[in-house]
Amino acid sequence: MNTSTATTTTSTPPADAATLTAPARTVLGVLRILFGFTFLWAFLDKLFGLGKATPSESAWLNGGDPTYGSLANNEGTFSSFFSGLAGQPWVT
């Protein structure tokens, strides 16, 4: 009589050792949230004209163009291309 037991092994996928520690996960999580707030703040400033980078009269809700300033005032190799995009209704 053959009585064998089947064993199953589970292994975790290989990962970088630095991201497995609790402090590293905490730091990366906080950085991810801070980056999210950075982009959220830039969006809200352009939308409402909170006064940090966008005056209230240039706000998106007041008829302003959120991309006009960066597209119209650039320098470099592709400046004529980007300046041509400034003010186009399909770009905003």
Sequence and secondary structure as in RCSB ss.txt:
>XXXX:A:sequence
MNTSTATTTTSTPPADAATLTAPARTVLGVLRILFGFTFLWAFLDKLFGLGKATPSESAWLNGGDPTYGSLANNE
GTFSSFFSGLAGQPWVT
>XXXX:A:secstr
                HHHHSHHHHHHHHHHHHHHHHHHHHHHHHHHH  SSSS GGG GGGT  TTHHHHHS  
STTHHHHHHHTT TTT 
